[in-house]
């Protein structure tokens, strides 16, 4: 007896729910209450799926103990005689002192223990019923009361909590009114039926069964789609050419939506700009305008110019002759809602576009490497492998994996999943047959239970529940309902879609588990056996609306047969062909519009590649310039230091030359104080010598000296700023 497996599963489910919420949502930008409610709804939905196999093994163990109990009679005479015999035996044992308490019980347990071994994951006591009660009623309250209100609350454009709650109540009044109308019809029918006694327990049964029946209707639709699409998805992934054409089609289809979303956002931002210019800072509704602006893109907020007059008061504005159209609070509420919706559409389409472009690049690389005879995988863009992946994903290993092994493995997986889907469809169509047992899953579980192999029972239950959950939830996570609901990865799912997904999971999970119990014949409404011990899940959540004859007669049993019809419709693309016929763009494969969309997507991909190549070249050029900047700065610093060093050396040399000239002048000048001062006064930096040696040499003519002396005087005059005179200037 151990609760270890239960604790481990609870922790693993918590980690799984947190991972999915992190993948699709953004807890930093979401409201904390929204994050908490969505996490609880996803967590409780998953815990029902993974803990149910433990409940099944525990039920089989209890059934084994019940079947191996010693038979006892229950007639009054036998009971009286047994009491008398027991009293006499006890008095005899007391007198002899050989009484031993509990021998019979220990013997009985030993006899049962030889046949029924306790499962390794056995959950004792009332642990499971308590867990199911808490999980189910919390999920019930969330999916039918709290989450619809929360969904309308986060989409409301009001600026106060009270206004948002009022809008949420008004929007949900229509839905709640329809629910109350249906419940009222049921209550009137039950009240006028004399064979039925309506009490609190009956009302509880009506509420639980109505929820389960509604969930079963939805489950059949989603399961009929997922049982075909899940295997076909892996088959298409093995065919790279087909998948590449599908991605091109999605790119062309998304391009139109992306352009419309951008244009709609530009129109809304223009309205916000006009409102911001009209509503000044001292207007009462300016705080609402600031709230709207905070929801806009950051680039728009930076470029927004507020023409506000600080010197002008609101009262003075009212006295102006020209009236200004100030939007009312209702107009701002509508504008706020438009901004929220436009921003969500813009972010969603941009994220989807990036994902599809990356997928198309990957598929184009695979297609180009299929003819690569060097067997070295080449990427159009650097994949930036880091860590252990950089050592494992070598070009040769990646080529063998993507070109040879991966398509083969995907085809094997497709074959296995297709076989599982066929088994599910067959079991859904035949699980109501008890003799002979035609449900394959019931056969497998009965064989394991006959050998008391509880580990095998648990493995079978986990595998069956996992595949049913994948096929059902695949549609929930992949389907798109116009612009109303879409789960986008990379933290791009809006709060409304997250809440809607939580509502769907809470409504789908209990009917899914009940359907699974019907497939393995552990539901008494299917088997009709009164001696069969029911699971704790069925006791808490499996109440049928036996008060209504048309449901009691087998609606919940025979309705899942429709799954086979829906699977055929999905296999032949009947829904897509009908939508394509009505004008909606659908990937049919043999349609002219599909071919045109594929070609358009191919051209869009080429344009996107050219844009990315320009961006990469610009980025590489910037990196190259940034690398050169330190070198240039270092060279400049070195040149500056060299120039300063040369200037210092030149100044030192100049100072040394001046000192030498001064010493020579003082040595060869006339010995008069006035002449010495004149020499010092008329000295230039070139060291002009006015000493005796400045006259004509022995071999020179006097006229030549006069000419040279005149030119020298002229040069000296120009240098020191005085005008030199010629011989005849005064005449």
C-alpha positions as CSV (number, residue, x, y, z in Angstrom):
1,X,0.0,0.0,0.0
2,X,1.6,3.2,-1.2
3,X,0.5,6.6,-2.3
4,X,3.9,7.3,-3.9
5,X,2.7,6.8,-7.5
6,X,-0.3,9.1,-6.9
7,X,2.0,11.9,-5.6
8,X,4.4,11.5,-8.5
9,X,1.6,11.7,-11.0
10,X,0.2,14.8,-9.3
11,X,3.6,16.6,-9.5
12,X,4.1,15.5,-13.1
13,X,0.7,16.8,-14.1
14,X,1.4,20.1,-12.3
15,X,4.7,20.5,-14.3
16,X,2.9,19.6,-17.6
17,X,0.2,22.2,-17.0
18,X,2.7,24.9,-16.1
19,X,4.7,24.1,-19.3
20,X,1.7,24.3,-21.6
21,X,0.5,27.5,-20.0
22,X,4.0,29.0,-20.4
23,X,4.2,27.9,-24.0
24,X,0.9,29.4,-25.1
25,X,0.4,32.2,-22.6
26,X,2.5,35.1,-21.2
27,X,2.1,35.3,-17.5
28,X,4.0,38.6,-17.4
29,X,1.4,40.4,-19.4
30,X,-1.7,38.5,-18.4
31,X,-3.8,39.3,-15.4
32,X,-2.7,37.1,-12.4
33,X,-6.3,35.9,-11.8
34,X,-6.6,34.8,-15.4
35,X,-3.3,32.8,-15.1
36,X,-4.5,31.2,-11.9
37,X,-7.9,30.2,-13.2
38,X,-6.5,28.8,-16.5
39,X,-3.9,26.8,-14.6
40,X,-6.4,25.3,-12.3
41,X,-8.8,24.3,-15.1
42,X,-6.0,22.7,-17.2
43,X,-4.5,21.0,-14.1
44,X,-7.8,19.5,-12.9
45,X,-8.6,18.3,-16.5
46,X,-5.3,16.5,-16.8
47,X,-5.3,15.1,-13.3
48,X,-8.6,13.3,-14.1
49,X,-7.0,11.6,-17.1
50,X,-3.8,10.4,-15.4
51,X,-5.2,9.4,-12.1
52,X,-8.1,7.4,-13.5
53,X,-5.8,4.3,-14.3
54,X,-5.0,4.2,-10.6
55,X,-8.7,4.2,-9.8
56,X,-9.2,1.3,-12.3
57,X,-6.5,-0.9,-10.7
58,X,-7.8,-0.2,-7.3
59,X,-11.3,-1.1,-8.4
60,X,-10.1,-4.4,-9.9
61,X,-8.4,-5.2,-6.6
62,X,-11.5,-4.6,-4.6
63,X,-13.5,-6.7,-7.1
64,X,-11.1,-9.5,-6.6
65,X,-11.4,-9.3,-2.8
66,X,-15.2,-9.3,-3.2
67,X,-15.2,-12.3,-5.5
68,X,-13.0,-14.3,-3.2
69,X,-15.0,-13.7,0.0
70,X,-16.3,-16.9,1.8
71,X,-20.0,-17.4,1.2
72,X,-22.3,-16.7,4.2
73,X,-26.0,-17.3,4.6
74,X,-28.3,-14.5,5.5
75,X,-31.6,-16.3,6.6
76,X,-32.9,-15.3,10.0
77,X,-32.9,-18.9,11.4
78,X,-29.3,-19.4,10.3
79,X,-28.3,-16.1,11.7
80,X,-29.9,-17.0,15.1
81,X,-28.3,-20.4,15.2
82,X,-24.9,-18.8,14.3
83,X,-25.2,-16.4,17.1
84,X,-26.0,-19.1,19.6
85,X,-23.1,-21.2,18.4
86,X,-20.8,-18.2,18.5
87,X,-21.9,-17.4,22.1
88,X,-21.3,-21.0,23.2
89,X,-17.9,-21.1,21.5
90,X,-16.9,-17.8,23.1
91,X,-17.9,-19.0,26.6
92,X,-16.0,-22.2,26.1
93,X,-12.9,-20.3,25.0
94,X,-13.1,-17.9,27.9
95,X,-13.3,-20.7,30.4
96,X,-10.4,-22.5,28.9
97,X,-8.4,-19.3,28.3
98,X,-7.6,-20.1,24.7
99,X,-9.5,-17.1,23.1
100,X,-7.6,-15.6,20.3
101,X,-9.0,-12.5,18.7
102,X,-8.9,-11.9,15.0
103,X,-7.9,-15.4,14.0
104,X,-10.7,-15.7,11.6
105,X,-10.0,-12.3,10.0
106,X,-6.4,-13.1,9.6
107,X,-7.2,-16.4,8.0
108,X,-9.6,-14.8,5.6
109,X,-7.1,-12.1,4.6
110,X,-4.4,-14.8,4.1
111,X,-6.7,-16.8,1.9
112,X,-7.6,-13.7,-0.2
113,X,-4.0,-12.6,-0.2
114,X,-2.9,-15.8,-2.0
115,X,-5.3,-15.0,-4.8
116,X,-5.5,-11.2,-4.9
117,X,-2.2,-9.4,-4.5
118,X,-2.3,-5.8,-3.6
119,X,-1.4,-3.5,-6.6
120,X,1.8,-1.5,-6.3
121,X,-0.2,1.7,-6.9
122,X,-3.1,0.9,-4.6
123,X,-4.7,4.0,-3.1
124,X,-6.3,3.2,0.2
125,X,-9.4,4.5,2.0
126,X,-11.4,7.4,0.7
127,X,-8.5,9.3,-0.9
128,X,-9.8,8.9,-4.5
129,X,-13.4,9.8,-3.8
130,X,-12.3,13.0,-2.0
131,X,-10.0,13.9,-4.9
132,X,-12.7,13.3,-7.5
133,X,-15.2,15.4,-5.5
134,X,-12.9,18.3,-5.2
135,X,-11.7,18.2,-8.8
136,X,-15.1,17.7,-10.4
137,X,-17.1,20.3,-8.5
138,X,-14.3,22.8,-8.8
139,X,-14.1,22.2,-12.6
140,X,-17.9,22.3,-12.8
141,X,-18.1,25.7,-11.1
142,X,-15.2,27.1,-13.2
143,X,-16.6,26.0,-16.6
144,X,-20.2,27.0,-16.1
145,X,-20.0,30.1,-13.9
146,X,-16.5,31.6,-13.3
147,X,-14.8,31.2,-16.6
148,X,-17.6,32.6,-18.9
149,X,-17.7,35.7,-16.7
150,X,-13.9,36.0,-16.7
151,X,-13.8,35.6,-20.5
152,X,-16.3,38.5,-21.0
153,X,-14.5,40.5,-18.3
154,X,-11.1,40.5,-20.0
155,X,-12.6,41.4,-23.4
156,X,-14.6,44.3,-21.9
157,X,-13.5,47.8,-22.8
158,X,-14.7,49.5,-19.6
159,X,-12.1,51.3,-17.4
160,X,-13.4,50.1,-14.0
161,X,-13.9,46.8,-12.3
162,X,-17.6,47.5,-11.8
163,X,-18.1,48.4,-15.4
164,X,-16.3,45.2,-16.6
165,X,-18.4,43.0,-14.3
166,X,-21.6,44.7,-15.5
167,X,-20.7,44.1,-19.1
168,X,-19.8,40.4,-18.4
169,X,-23.1,39.8,-16.7
170,X,-25.1,41.4,-19.5
171,X,-23.2,39.4,-22.2
172,X,-23.7,36.1,-20.3
173,X,-27.3,36.7,-19.5
174,X,-28.4,35.3,-22.9
175,X,-26.4,32.1,-22.3
176,X,-27.5,31.7,-18.8
177,X,-31.1,32.3,-19.8
178,X,-31.0,29.5,-22.4
179,X,-29.5,27.2,-19.7
180,X,-32.3,28.1,-17.3
181,X,-34.9,27.5,-19.9
182,X,-33.7,24.0,-20.6
183,X,-33.4,23.3,-16.8
184,X,-36.9,24.7,-16.4
185,X,-38.3,22.3,-19.0
186,X,-36.7,19.3,-17.3
187,X,-38.0,20.4,-13.9
188,X,-41.5,20.8,-15.2
189,X,-41.4,17.3,-16.7
190,X,-40.1,15.8,-13.4
191,X,-42.6,17.7,-11.3
192,X,-45.6,16.4,-13.2
193,X,-44.3,12.8,-13.3
194,X,-45.9,11.0,-10.4
195,X,-43.3,8.2,-10.5
196,X,-40.5,10.6,-9.7
197,X,-39.7,12.2,-6.3
198,X,-37.7,15.4,-6.9
199,X,-35.4,16.3,-4.1
200,X,-32.0,17.9,-3.6
201,X,-30.2,14.7,-4.7
202,X,-32.4,14.6,-7.9
203,X,-31.5,18.2,-8.7
204,X,-27.8,17.4,-8.3
205,X,-28.2,14.4,-10.6
206,X,-29.9,16.6,-13.2
207,X,-27.1,19.2,-13.1
208,X,-24.3,16.6,-13.4
209,X,-25.9,14.6,-16.1
210,X,-26.8,17.6,-18.2
211,X,-23.2,18.7,-18.1
212,X,-21.9,15.2,-19.0
213,X,-24.4,14.9,-21.9
214,X,-23.5,18.2,-23.3
215,X,-19.8,17.3,-23.1
216,X,-20.5,13.9,-24.8
217,X,-22.1,15.7,-27.7
218,X,-18.9,17.9,-28.1
219,X,-16.6,14.9,-27.5
220,X,-18.0,12.9,-30.4
221,X,-17.5,15.8,-32.8
222,X,-13.9,16.4,-31.7
223,X,-13.0,12.7,-31.4
224,X,-14.4,12.0,-34.9
225,X,-12.1,14.7,-36.3
226,X,-9.0,13.8,-34.2
227,X,-9.0,10.1,-34.8
228,X,-8.4,10.7,-38.5
229,X,-6.3,13.9,-38.4
230,X,-3.7,12.7,-35.9
231,X,-2.4,9.8,-38.0
232,X,-2.8,11.8,-41.2
233,X,-0.7,14.6,-39.8
234,X,2.3,12.3,-39.3
235,X,1.7,10.8,-42.8
236,X,1.8,14.3,-44.4
237,X,5.0,15.1,-42.4
238,X,6.7,12.2,-44.1
239,X,5.8,13.7,-47.5
240,X,7.9,16.8,-47.6
241,X,6.6,18.0,-51.0
242,X,3.0,17.8,-49.9
243,X,3.8,19.5,-46.6
244,X,5.7,22.3,-48.4
245,X,2.7,23.0,-50.7
246,X,0.5,23.1,-47.7
247,X,2.7,25.7,-45.9
248,X,2.8,27.8,-49.1
249,X,-1.0,27.7,-49.1
250,X,-1.1,28.8,-45.5
251,X,1.3,31.6,-46.2
252,X,-0.9,33.0,-49.0
253,X,-4.0,32.7,-46.8
254,X,-2.3,34.3,-43.8
255,X,-0.9,37.1,-45.9
256,X,-4.4,38.5,-46.5
257,X,-5.3,38.2,-42.8
258,X,-2.0,39.9,-41.8
259,X,-2.5,42.8,-44.2
260,X,-6.1,43.2,-43.0
261,X,-5.0,43.1,-39.3
262,X,-2.3,45.8,-40.0
263,X,-4.7,48.0,-41.9
264,X,-7.3,47.7,-39.1
265,X,-4.7,48.5,-36.5
266,X,-3.6,51.6,-38.5
267,X,-7.2,52.8,-38.7
268,X,-7.7,52.3,-35.0
269,X,-4.4,54.1,-34.1
270,X,-5.5,57.0,-36.2
271,X,-8.7,57.2,-34.2
272,X,-6.6,57.1,-31.0
273,X,-4.4,59.9,-32.4
274,X,-7.4,62.2,-33.1
275,X,-8.9,61.5,-29.7
276,X,-5.6,62.2,-28.0
277,X,-5.3,65.5,-29.8
278,X,-8.9,66.5,-29.0
279,X,-8.8,65.6,-25.3
280,X,-6.4,67.8,-23.4
281,X,-4.6,67.0,-20.2
282,X,-7.1,68.8,-17.9
283,X,-10.2,67.0,-19.3
284,X,-12.0,64.6,-17.0
285,X,-11.7,61.7,-19.5
286,X,-8.0,62.2,-20.2
287,X,-7.1,59.3,-17.8
288,X,-9.2,57.0,-20.0
289,X,-7.3,58.2,-23.1
290,X,-4.0,57.5,-21.4
291,X,-5.2,53.9,-20.6
292,X,-6.0,53.4,-24.2
293,X,-2.7,54.8,-25.3
294,X,-0.9,52.4,-23.0
295,X,-2.4,49.5,-24.9
296,X,-1.0,50.7,-28.2
297,X,2.5,49.8,-29.7
298,X,5.5,51.5,-28.1
299,X,6.5,53.0,-31.4
300,X,3.1,54.7,-31.7
301,X,3.4,55.9,-28.1
302,X,6.8,57.5,-28.9
303,X,5.6,59.1,-32.1
304,X,2.4,60.4,-30.6
305,X,2.5,64.2,-30.3
306,X,0.1,65.6,-27.6
307,X,-0.9,69.2,-28.5
308,X,-1.6,70.2,-25.0
309,X,-1.8,73.8,-23.8
310,X,-0.5,74.1,-20.3
311,X,-1.9,77.6,-19.8
312,X,-5.4,76.8,-20.8
313,X,-7.9,75.5,-18.2
314,X,-10.9,73.3,-18.8
315,X,-13.3,76.1,-17.7
316,X,-11.8,78.5,-20.2
317,X,-12.2,75.9,-22.9
318,X,-15.9,75.7,-22.3
319,X,-16.3,79.4,-23.0
320,X,-14.8,79.3,-26.5
321,X,-17.0,80.1,-29.4
322,X,-15.9,77.1,-31.5
323,X,-17.1,73.9,-29.9
324,X,-14.7,70.9,-29.8
325,X,-16.2,67.4,-30.2
326,X,-15.1,65.6,-27.0
327,X,-15.7,61.9,-27.0
328,X,-17.9,60.5,-24.3
329,X,-17.0,57.7,-22.0
330,X,-19.1,55.2,-24.0
331,X,-17.1,56.2,-27.2
332,X,-13.9,55.7,-25.3
333,X,-15.1,52.2,-24.1
334,X,-15.7,51.2,-27.7
335,X,-12.4,52.6,-28.8
336,X,-10.7,50.7,-26.0
337,X,-12.3,47.4,-27.1
338,X,-11.2,48.1,-30.7
339,X,-7.6,48.7,-29.6
340,X,-7.5,45.4,-27.6
341,X,-8.9,43.4,-30.5
342,X,-6.7,45.0,-33.1
343,X,-3.5,44.5,-31.0
344,X,-4.4,40.8,-30.4
345,X,-5.0,40.2,-34.1
346,X,-1.8,42.0,-35.1
347,X,0.4,40.0,-32.7
348,X,-1.3,36.7,-33.6
349,X,-0.9,37.1,-37.3
350,X,2.7,38.3,-37.0
351,X,3.6,35.3,-34.8
352,X,1.9,32.8,-37.2
353,X,3.7,34.4,-40.1
354,X,7.1,33.9,-38.5
355,X,6.3,30.3,-37.6
356,X,5.2,29.5,-41.2
357,X,8.2,31.2,-42.7
358,X,10.5,29.2,-40.5
359,X,8.7,26.0,-41.4
360,X,8.9,26.8,-45.1
361,X,12.6,27.5,-44.9
362,X,13.2,24.2,-43.1
363,X,11.1,22.3,-45.7
364,X,12.9,24.0,-48.6
365,X,16.3,23.0,-47.1
366,X,15.1,19.4,-46.9
367,X,14.0,19.5,-50.5
368,X,17.3,21.0,-51.7
369,X,19.3,18.5,-49.6
370,X,17.5,15.5,-51.1
371,X,19.7,15.8,-54.2
372,X,22.8,16.6,-52.3
373,X,25.3,13.8,-53.2
374,X,27.9,14.8,-50.6
375,X,25.5,13.7,-47.9
376,X,26.3,16.9,-45.8
377,X,23.2,18.8,-44.7
378,X,23.4,22.5,-45.5
379,X,21.1,25.2,-44.1
380,X,20.0,28.4,-45.9
381,X,20.3,30.2,-42.6
382,X,22.6,29.3,-39.6
383,X,20.5,27.2,-37.2
384,X,22.7,28.4,-34.2
385,X,23.1,25.0,-32.6
386,X,24.5,25.3,-29.1
387,X,25.6,23.0,-26.3
388,X,25.2,19.2,-26.8
389,X,23.2,19.8,-30.0
390,X,26.2,21.3,-31.7
391,X,28.2,18.1,-31.2
392,X,25.3,15.7,-32.2
393,X,23.9,17.6,-35.2
394,X,26.8,17.4,-37.5
395,X,26.1,17.9,-41.2
396,X,26.4,14.3,-42.1
397,X,24.3,13.0,-39.1
398,X,21.6,15.6,-39.8
399,X,21.5,14.6,-43.5
400,X,21.0,10.9,-42.6
401,X,18.4,11.8,-40.0
402,X,16.3,14.2,-42.0
403,X,16.6,12.6,-45.4
404,X,16.6,8.8,-44.6
405,X,15.5,8.0,-41.1
406,X,12.9,10.6,-40.3
407,X,10.4,9.9,-43.2
408,X,10.6,6.2,-42.5
409,X,10.0,6.6,-38.8
410,X,7.1,8.9,-39.4
411,X,5.5,6.3,-41.7
412,X,5.9,3.7,-39.0
413,X,4.3,6.0,-36.4
414,X,1.5,6.7,-38.8
415,X,0.8,3.0,-39.2
416,X,0.7,2.5,-35.4
417,X,-1.6,5.5,-34.9
418,X,-3.9,4.4,-37.7
419,X,-4.3,0.9,-36.0
420,X,-5.1,2.6,-32.7
421,X,-7.7,4.8,-34.4
422,X,-9.3,1.7,-36.0
423,X,-9.4,0.0,-32.6
424,X,-11.1,3.0,-31.0
425,X,-13.7,3.2,-33.8
426,X,-14.5,-0.5,-33.5
427,X,-14.7,-0.3,-29.7
428,X,-17.0,2.7,-29.9
429,X,-19.4,0.9,-32.2
430,X,-19.4,-2.4,-30.3
431,X,-18.9,-1.6,-26.6
432,X,-22.6,-2.1,-25.8
433,X,-22.3,-5.8,-26.8
434,X,-21.7,-7.8,-23.6
435,X,-22.1,-11.4,-24.8
436,X,-20.0,-11.8,-26.8
437,X,-17.6,-9.1,-25.8
438,X,-16.7,-7.2,-29.0
439,X,-14.9,-4.2,-27.6
440,X,-11.1,-4.8,-28.1
441,X,-10.2,-2.7,-25.1
442,X,-12.6,-4.6,-22.9
443,X,-11.0,-7.8,-24.1
444,X,-7.5,-6.6,-23.3
445,X,-8.4,-5.4,-19.8
446,X,-10.4,-8.6,-19.0
447,X,-7.4,-10.8,-20.0
448,X,-5.1,-8.8,-17.7
449,X,-7.6,-8.8,-14.8
450,X,-8.1,-12.5,-15.0
451,X,-4.4,-13.0,-14.3
452,X,-4.5,-10.2,-11.6
453,X,-1.8,-8.4,-13.5
454,X,-2.5,-4.9,-12.2
455,X,0.6,-3.4,-13.7
456,X,-0.5,-4.5,-17.2
457,X,-4.0,-3.1,-16.5
458,X,-2.5,0.2,-15.5
459,X,-0.3,0.3,-18.6
460,X,-3.2,-0.5,-20.9
461,X,-5.4,2.1,-19.3
462,X,-2.7,4.8,-19.6
463,X,-2.1,4.0,-23.2
464,X,-5.9,4.0,-24.1
465,X,-6.6,7.2,-22.1
466,X,-3.5,8.9,-23.6
467,X,-4.6,8.3,-27.2
468,X,-8.2,9.3,-26.6
469,X,-7.0,12.5,-24.9
470,X,-4.6,13.3,-27.7
471,X,-7.2,12.8,-30.4
472,X,-9.8,14.9,-28.5
473,X,-7.4,17.7,-27.3
474,X,-5.7,17.9,-30.7
475,X,-8.7,19.5,-32.1
476,X,-9.0,21.9,-29.1
477,X,-5.4,23.1,-29.5
478,X,-5.3,23.2,-33.3
479,X,-8.8,24.4,-34.2
480,X,-9.5,28.0,-35.0
481,X,-12.9,29.6,-34.7
482,X,-12.5,32.7,-36.9
483,X,-10.9,35.5,-34.8
484,X,-12.8,34.3,-31.7
485,X,-10.5,31.5,-30.6
486,X,-7.0,30.4,-31.5
487,X,-4.1,28.9,-29.4
488,X,-0.9,30.3,-30.8
489,X,2.5,29.2,-29.3
490,X,5.4,31.4,-28.4
491,X,3.4,33.2,-25.7
492,X,1.0,34.8,-28.3
493,X,-2.3,33.4,-27.1
494,X,-4.7,36.1,-25.8
495,X,-6.4,35.8,-22.4
496,X,-9.8,35.1,-24.0
497,X,-8.6,32.1,-26.0
498,X,-6.8,30.6,-22.9
499,X,-10.0,30.9,-20.9
500,X,-12.1,29.4,-23.7
501,X,-9.6,26.4,-23.9
502,X,-9.9,25.9,-20.2
503,X,-13.7,25.8,-20.5
504,X,-13.5,23.2,-23.3
505,X,-11.1,21.0,-21.3
506,X,-13.3,21.1,-18.2
507,X,-16.4,20.2,-20.2
508,X,-14.7,17.5,-22.2
509,X,-12.7,15.5,-19.6
510,X,-15.5,13.9,-17.5
511,X,-17.4,12.6,-20.6
512,X,-14.1,11.4,-22.0
513,X,-13.4,9.4,-18.9
514,X,-16.9,8.0,-18.7
515,X,-16.6,6.9,-22.4
516,X,-13.3,5.2,-21.6
517,X,-14.9,3.3,-18.7
518,X,-17.7,2.2,-21.0
519,X,-15.1,0.9,-23.5
520,X,-13.6,-1.4,-20.9
521,X,-17.0,-2.3,-19.4
522,X,-16.5,-0.8,-16.0
523,X,-19.7,1.3,-16.2
524,X,-22.8,-0.4,-14.7
525,X,-25.0,1.6,-17.1
526,X,-23.4,-0.4,-19.9
527,X,-22.9,-3.8,-18.3
528,X,-26.1,-3.8,-16.2
529,X,-24.4,-5.9,-13.5
530,X,-25.4,-5.2,-10.0
531,X,-22.5,-7.2,-8.5
532,X,-19.9,-5.1,-10.2
533,X,-18.0,-2.6,-8.1
534,X,-17.8,0.8,-9.7
535,X,-14.8,3.1,-9.7
536,X,-14.7,6.0,-7.4
537,X,-14.8,8.3,-10.5
538,X,-18.1,6.7,-11.6
539,X,-19.6,7.0,-8.1
540,X,-18.8,10.8,-7.9
541,X,-19.2,11.9,-11.6
542,X,-20.9,9.1,-13.5
543,X,-24.5,9.8,-12.6
544,X,-26.8,9.4,-15.6
545,X,-30.1,11.2,-16.0
546,X,-32.1,8.0,-15.3
547,X,-35.1,10.3,-14.6
548,X,-35.6,10.9,-18.3
549,X,-36.7,7.8,-20.3
550,X,-35.0,8.7,-23.6
551,X,-31.6,9.0,-22.0
552,X,-32.2,6.0,-19.7
553,X,-33.0,3.9,-22.8
554,X,-29.5,4.2,-24.2
555,X,-28.9,7.7,-25.6
556,X,-25.4,7.9,-24.0
557,X,-24.6,4.4,-25.1
558,X,-25.6,4.4,-28.8
559,X,-24.7,8.0,-29.5
560,X,-20.9,7.5,-29.8
561,X,-21.6,5.3,-32.9
562,X,-21.8,8.6,-34.8
563,X,-18.0,8.7,-34.3
564,X,-17.6,6.3,-37.3
565,X,-19.7,8.6,-39.5
566,X,-17.7,11.7,-38.6
567,X,-14.4,9.8,-39.2
568,X,-15.5,8.9,-42.7
569,X,-16.5,12.6,-43.4
570,X,-13.1,13.7,-42.1
571,X,-11.2,11.2,-44.2
572,X,-12.8,12.3,-47.4
573,X,-12.5,16.0,-46.6
574,X,-16.2,16.6,-46.8
575,X,-16.1,19.6,-44.5
576,X,-13.2,21.3,-46.4
577,X,-14.8,20.6,-49.8
578,X,-18.1,22.1,-48.6
579,X,-16.4,25.2,-47.3
580,X,-14.3,25.5,-50.5
581,X,-17.5,25.3,-52.6
582,X,-19.0,28.1,-50.5
583,X,-16.0,30.3,-51.2
584,X,-13.8,29.8,-48.1
585,X,-10.2,29.2,-48.8
586,X,-9.4,25.5,-48.0
587,X,-6.5,23.3,-49.0
588,X,-8.2,20.6,-51.1
589,X,-5.3,19.6,-53.3
590,X,-7.0,19.3,-56.7
591,X,-8.6,22.7,-57.0
592,X,-7.6,25.6,-59.2
593,X,-7.9,28.1,-56.4
594,X,-5.6,25.9,-54.3
595,X,-3.0,25.8,-57.0
596,X,-3.1,29.6,-57.3
597,X,-2.7,30.0,-53.6
598,X,0.3,27.7,-53.6
599,X,2.0,29.7,-56.3
600,X,1.2,32.9,-54.4
601,X,2.7,31.5,-51.3
602,X,5.8,30.5,-53.1
603,X,6.3,34.1,-54.4
604,X,5.7,35.4,-50.9
605,X,8.3,33.1,-49.5
606,X,10.9,34.3,-52.1
607,X,10.1,37.9,-51.1
608,X,10.5,37.1,-47.5
609,X,13.9,35.4,-48.2
610,X,15.1,38.5,-50.0
611,X,14.1,40.6,-47.1
612,X,15.9,38.4,-44.7
613,X,19.0,38.3,-46.8
614,X,19.1,42.1,-46.8
615,X,18.6,42.2,-43.1
616,X,21.4,39.7,-42.6
617,X,23.8,41.7,-44.8
618,X,22.9,44.9,-43.0
619,X,23.5,43.2,-39.7
620,X,26.8,41.7,-40.8
621,X,27.9,45.1,-42.1
622,X,27.1,46.7,-38.7
623,X,29.1,44.0,-36.9
624,X,32.1,44.5,-39.2
625,X,32.0,48.2,-38.6
626,X,31.8,47.7,-34.9
627,X,34.8,45.4,-35.0
628,X,36.8,48.0,-37.0
629,X,35.9,50.9,-34.6
630,X,38.2,49.7,-31.8
631,X,41.1,49.3,-34.2
632,X,40.5,52.8,-35.7
633,X,40.2,54.3,-32.3
634,X,43.4,52.6,-31.2
635,X,45.2,53.8,-34.4
636,X,43.9,57.3,-33.8
637,X,45.1,57.3,-30.2
638,X,48.5,56.0,-31.4
639,X,48.7,58.8,-34.0
640,X,47.8,61.4,-31.5
641,X,50.4,60.2,-29.1
642,X,53.0,60.1,-31.8
643,X,52.1,63.6,-32.9
644,X,52.3,64.9,-29.3
645,X,55.6,63.2,-29.0
646,X,56.9,64.8,-32.2
647,X,55.6,68.2,-31.1
648,X,57.4,67.9,-27.8
649,X,60.7,66.9,-29.5
650,X,60.4,69.8,-32.0
651,X,59.7,72.3,-29.1
652,X,62.8,71.0,-27.3
653,X,64.9,71.3,-30.4
654,X,63.6,74.8,-31.0
655,X,64.4,75.8,-27.5
656,X,67.9,74.3,-27.8
657,X,68.5,76.2,-31.1
658,X,67.4,79.5,-29.5
659,X,69.7,79.1,-26.6
660,X,72.7,78.4,-29.0
661,X,71.8,81.5,-31.2
662,X,71.6,83.7,-28.1
663,X,75.0,82.5,-26.9
664,X,76.5,83.2,-30.4
665,X,74.9,86.7,-30.5
666,X,76.2,87.5,-27.1
667,X,79.7,86.3,-28.2
668,X,80.0,88.2,-31.5
669,X,77.9,91.4,-30.8
670,X,79.4,94.8,-30.3
671,X,80.4,95.6,-26.7
672,X,77.7,98.3,-26.1
673,X,74.7,97.9,-24.0
674,X,72.4,99.6,-26.6
675,X,73.6,97.3,-29.4
676,X,73.1,94.3,-27.3
677,X,69.5,95.3,-26.7
678,X,69.0,95.9,-30.4
679,X,70.3,92.5,-31.2
680,X,67.9,91.0,-28.7
681,X,65.1,93.0,-30.0
682,X,65.6,92.3,-33.7
683,X,66.3,88.6,-33.2
684,X,64.0,86.2,-35.0
685,X,63.5,82.5,-34.7
686,X,65.7,81.8,-37.7
687,X,68.6,83.3,-35.9
688,X,69.4,86.4,-38.2
689,X,73.0,87.4,-37.6
690,X,73.6,91.2,-37.3
691,X,77.3,90.7,-36.3
692,X,80.3,91.9,-38.2
693,X,80.4,88.9,-40.4
694,X,77.2,90.0,-42.1
695,X,79.1,92.4,-44.4
696,X,80.4,91.5,-47.9
697,X,83.0,88.9,-48.1
698,X,86.4,89.5,-49.7
699,X,85.4,88.3,-53.1
700,X,82.0,90.0,-53.4
701,X,81.1,93.2,-55.1
702,X,79.6,95.9,-53.0
703,X,76.7,96.4,-55.3
704,X,75.7,92.8,-54.9
705,X,75.9,93.2,-51.2
706,X,73.7,96.3,-51.3
707,X,71.1,94.4,-53.2
708,X,71.2,91.5,-50.9
709,X,71.1,93.7,-47.9
710,X,68.1,95.5,-49.2
711,X,66.2,92.4,-49.8
712,X,67.2,91.2,-46.4
713,X,65.9,94.3,-44.8
714,X,62.7,94.0,-46.7
715,X,62.2,90.5,-45.4
716,X,62.9,91.6,-41.9
717,X,60.5,94.4,-42.2
718,X,57.7,92.2,-43.4
719,X,58.4,89.7,-40.7
720,X,58.3,92.2,-37.8
721,X,55.4,94.3,-39.2
722,X,57.3,97.6,-40.1
723,X,57.2,99.1,-43.6
724,X,60.6,99.3,-45.2
725,X,61.5,102.4,-47.3
726,X,63.5,102.8,-50.5
727,X,66.1,105.4,-51.2
728,X,63.9,107.8,-53.2
729,X,60.6,107.3,-51.2
730,X,60.9,110.7,-49.6
731,X,61.5,112.6,-52.8
